[in-house]
Amino acid sequence: MKLKKEEEFMRLAYVGLPCQIEAVRKIEALSLETWVKNVSFLIGLFCRENWAYTCFRALIEDDYGVKFSDVKKFNIKKGNIIAEKGDGALQFPLKKSKPYIRIGCKACLDFTAELSDISVGAVGSQDKWSTVIVRTQRGMELLNGAEREGYIEKKAIDEVKPGVGLIKKIAREKYNENLEEARNRKTLHTEAKTLEEIKKLSKGKGLANLMSEVVETGNCSSCGACEAVCSEVIRIENEVPVIMGECKQRCECYLACPRTYFYSRYEGELGKFIKIFSVRARDGAALERGQDGGAVTALLSYALDKKIIDAALGVKRDENWKPNAAISKNKEELMKTAGTIYSYSTNLSALKAVTK
Ligand SMILES: Cc1cc2nc3c(=O)[nH]c(=O)nc-3n(C[C@H](O)[C@H](O)[C@H](O)COP(=O)(O)OP(=O)(O)OC[C@H]3O[C@@H](n4cnc5c(N)ncnc54)[C@H](O)[C@@H]3O)c2cc1C
């Protein structure tokens, strides 16, 4: 998914899934691209699993007879997928969707986007509140500023039920289940411990290795890191990296991929963090349009209003719930990106295109 380079921004916030956040951090840690320095905030979403767009649509339309275009909101609650329509809701057990889970997601170990500045999810908090894990000082400043200026209200997670125990439980389940799968597939991304080790282990490996070790083994998450560092050769088509041109042997695609060697990142069930909160937007529109407590939209709204960032990159859906990368420069644009789309938008190239 590309955005045209019509506009470029110096300070961007990026909202992404754990695999996408890992990709940005790996590109940053290995100094593969200069634009990442201008990504001011990484807001990661919790993610237990995701579905390929066409498969998820087939599940809802063919198996349950509900047109995607009639759905107003998708939600996952207490082990059920809920598709809210104008005239009621379709509800069915989450386990019915298991065959439709993207194959690359089954080797992912990260539930809470451990490398973001701020991670946001539903689990742990009550209805219409978001759980916010603050991981960095700049994330803490963003949250405190948004509270001070009246954009959000927050409570410590210890004050709410079900609280941190449930987040840890799901993170642990995902880690254990998928680690076994990752080991069965002989994946590489659990092996390196340091950046030096990554460089050493990746030496001499390039596009052919990326295709055979990551794509053909089903471990590609479609994050788009390879496309972002080498768009003249690689393009993600239908969630799969496709070779478009002659390889220049720079081997950056292999280095950038978060599913090749990765440095040690898993610390406890939730990764490194400063504090966890339950957060809700104070603005009625953000709360109404947001997926849970509208925390992501409220934090971005504050950052845009106060000119802490110039733009935010999230995703926007079309009438058939297909996600597309979307830039927001103000609250009106931001509101159109609120809510969760349960499928994948490969948008790192879009992030690169608009980051000066
Ligand atoms: C595929 C997927 C699986 C998830 N699984 C879980 C889970 O298992 N447990 C859990 O607690 N939470 C999960 N979440 C997160 C949850 O659904 C909410 O997105 C989160 O709680 C933030 O809610 P909010 O009201 O604060 O955000 P909002 O204010 O509604 O903002 C949501 C932000 O997320 C962006 N966004 C929406 N869909 C996508 C997408 N597909 N890719 C990238 N960005 C997107 C929007 O553009 C917007 O910026 C998942 C999200 C996704 C996309």
The ligand as an SDF file (V2000), in Angstrom:
LIG
                    3D

 53 58  0  0  0  0  0  0  0  0999 V2000
   -5.9160   -6.9800   13.7420 C   0  0  0  0  0  0  0  0  0  0  0  0
   -6.1260   -6.4570   15.1290 C   0  0  0  0  0  0  0  0  0  0  0  0
   -6.1990   -7.3610   16.1820 C   0  0  0  0  0  0  0  0  0  0  0  0
   -6.3800   -6.8960   17.4930 C   0  0  0  0  0  0  0  0  0  0  0  0
   -6.4130   -7.7890   18.5130 N   0  0  0  0  0  0  0  0  0  0  0  0
   -6.5730   -7.3730   19.7770 C   0  0  0  0  0  0  0  0  0  0  0  0
   -6.6320   -8.3070   20.8420 C   0  0  0  0  0  0  0  0  0  0  0  0
   -6.4990   -9.5170   20.6350 O   0  0  0  0  0  0  0  0  0  0  0  0
   -6.8020   -7.8230   22.1060 N   0  0  0  0  0  0  0  0  0  0  0  0
   -6.9160   -6.4840   22.3560 C   0  0  0  0  0  0  0  0  0  0  0  0
   -7.0650   -6.1070   23.5270 O   0  0  0  0  0  0  0  0  0  0  0  0
   -6.8440   -5.5760   21.3710 N   0  0  0  0  0  0  0  0  0  0  0  0
   -6.6960   -5.9820   20.0950 C   0  0  0  0  0  0  0  0  0  0  0  0
   -6.6360   -5.0730   19.0620 N   0  0  0  0  0  0  0  0  0  0  0  0
   -6.6610   -3.6190   19.3960 C   0  0  0  0  0  0  0  0  0  0  0  0
   -8.0670   -3.0860   19.5970 C   0  0  0  0  0  0  0  0  0  0  0  0
   -8.9600   -3.6190   18.6320 O   0  0  0  0  0  0  0  0  0  0  0  0
   -8.1050   -1.5470   19.4660 C   0  0  0  0  0  0  0  0  0  0  0  0
   -7.5590   -1.1650   18.2190 O   0  0  0  0  0  0  0  0  0  0  0  0
   -7.3320   -0.8660   20.5750 C   0  0  0  0  0  0  0  0  0  0  0  0
   -7.8710   -1.2380   21.8080 O   0  0  0  0  0  0  0  0  0  0  0  0
   -7.3820    0.6650   20.4240 C   0  0  0  0  0  0  0  0  0  0  0  0
   -8.6930    1.0970   20.6740 O   0  0  0  0  0  0  0  0  0  0  0  0
   -8.9920    2.6660   20.8140 P   0  0  0  0  0  0  0  0  0  0  0  0
  -10.4600    2.8430   20.9670 O   0  0  0  0  0  0  0  0  0  0  0  0
   -8.0880    3.2440   21.8340 O   0  0  0  0  0  0  0  0  0  0  0  0
   -8.4690    3.1530   19.3900 O   0  0  0  0  0  0  0  0  0  0  0  0
   -9.1590    4.1070   18.3070 P   0  0  0  0  0  0  0  0  0  0  0  0
   -9.2490    5.4700   18.8790 O   0  0  0  0  0  0  0  0  0  0  0  0
  -10.3710    3.4580   17.7610 O   0  0  0  0  0  0  0  0  0  0  0  0
   -8.0030    4.1050   17.2020 O   0  0  0  0  0  0  0  0  0  0  0  0
   -7.6490    2.9070   16.5480 C   0  0  0  0  0  0  0  0  0  0  0  0
   -6.3940    3.1690   15.7430 C   0  0  0  0  0  0  0  0  0  0  0  0
   -5.9540    1.9380   15.1810 O   0  0  0  0  0  0  0  0  0  0  0  0
   -5.7400    2.0760   13.7790 C   0  0  0  0  0  0  0  0  0  0  0  0
   -6.0610    0.7910   13.1530 N   0  0  0  0  0  0  0  0  0  0  0  0
   -7.2650    0.1880   13.0510 C   0  0  0  0  0  0  0  0  0  0  0  0
   -7.1580   -0.9820   12.4060 N   0  0  0  0  0  0  0  0  0  0  0  0
   -5.8580   -1.1320   12.0920 C   0  0  0  0  0  0  0  0  0  0  0  0
   -5.1230   -2.1300   11.3980 C   0  0  0  0  0  0  0  0  0  0  0  0
   -5.7080   -3.2130   10.8810 N   0  0  0  0  0  0  0  0  0  0  0  0
   -3.7970   -1.9540   11.2370 N   0  0  0  0  0  0  0  0  0  0  0  0
   -3.1760   -0.8480   11.7280 C   0  0  0  0  0  0  0  0  0  0  0  0
   -3.8300    0.1410   12.4050 N   0  0  0  0  0  0  0  0  0  0  0  0
   -5.1450   -0.0080   12.5710 C   0  0  0  0  0  0  0  0  0  0  0  0
   -6.7100    3.1780   13.3820 C   0  0  0  0  0  0  0  0  0  0  0  0
   -6.3300    3.8110   12.1860 O   0  0  0  0  0  0  0  0  0  0  0  0
   -6.6240    4.1140   14.5950 C   0  0  0  0  0  0  0  0  0  0  0  0
   -5.5240    4.9660   14.4850 O   0  0  0  0  0  0  0  0  0  0  0  0
   -6.4820   -5.5010   17.7500 C   0  0  0  0  0  0  0  0  0  0  0  0
   -6.4150   -4.5970   16.6690 C   0  0  0  0  0  0  0  0  0  0  0  0
   -6.2370   -5.0650   15.3790 C   0  0  0  0  0  0  0  0  0  0  0  0
   -6.1370   -4.0780   14.2340 C   0  0  0  0  0  0  0  0  0  0  0  0
  1  2  1  0
  2  3  1  0
  2 52  2  0
  3  4  2  0
  4  5  1  0
  4 50  1  0
  5  6  2  0
  6  7  1  0
  6 13  1  0
  7  8  2  0
  7  9  1  0
  9 10  1  0
 10 11  2  0
 10 12  1  0
 12 13  2  0
 13 14  1  0
 14 15  1  0
 14 50  1  0
 15 16  1  0
 16 17  1  0
 16 18  1  0
 18 19  1  0
 18 20  1  0
 20 21  1  0
 20 22  1  0
 22 23  1  0
 23 24  1  0
 24 25  2  0
 24 26  1  0
 24 27  1  0
 27 28  1  0
 28 29  2  0
 28 30  1  0
 28 31  1  0
 31 32  1  0
 32 33  1  0
 33 34  1  0
 33 48  1  0
 34 35  1  0
 35 36  1  0
 35 46  1  0
 36 37  1  0
 36 45  1  0
 37 38  2  0
 38 39  1  0
 39 40  1  0
 39 45  2  0
 40 41  1  0
 40 42  2  0
 42 43  1  0
 43 44  2  0
 44 45  1  0
 46 47  1  0
 46 48  1  0
 48 49  1  0
 50 51  2  0
 51 52  1  0
 52 53  1  0
M  END
$$$$
